[in-house]
Amino acid sequence: MKKSIIIIATISITITTVLLANAYLTDIDNELLTDYNYTEEDLFELFV
């Protein structure tokens, strides 16, 4: 029983971390697009 609770907690933490990281990167993309006038192509070249 304890193992399943630990596994569920670990999965929840992992999902939360991924969602927060995605939101952070999306925020950076939006800031670059709006504040610095980057284009989608500029961002593609910058991050790839």
N, C-alpha and C positions, 0 to 999 in steps of 0.2 A: 504493500500500500504506500509506504513512504517513497519507494522508488518511482512509482507512477506520479506522485505529487511533485517530486523533484523534476521529473522529465517534463511534465506539463508547465511547471514554472520556468524551466529553461527555455522551452519553446516559446512561451509568452514573452520572455525577456528578449529573445532573439528577434521575434516578429516586431516588437516595439522598437528595437534598435534599428532594424531595417527601415521601418516606416519613418522614424525620425531622421535617419540619414537621407532618405529619399526626399523628404520635405526640405531639409537643409540644402541639398543640391538643387532642387527646384527653385528655392528662394534665391540662390546664387545665380542661376540661369536667368531668372526674371530680373534681378538687379542689373546684371550685365546687359540685358536687352534694353531695359528702360533707362537706366542711369548713364550707361556708357555707350549707347547706340551701337552695340554689337549686333550683327545679323545672326540668323540661325547658322549660316555657313561658317561664320567666324567662330562660333561656339563649337561647332563640329570639329574644326581644325584645331582649336585650342585644347579640347578634351580627348581627342583621339590620337 
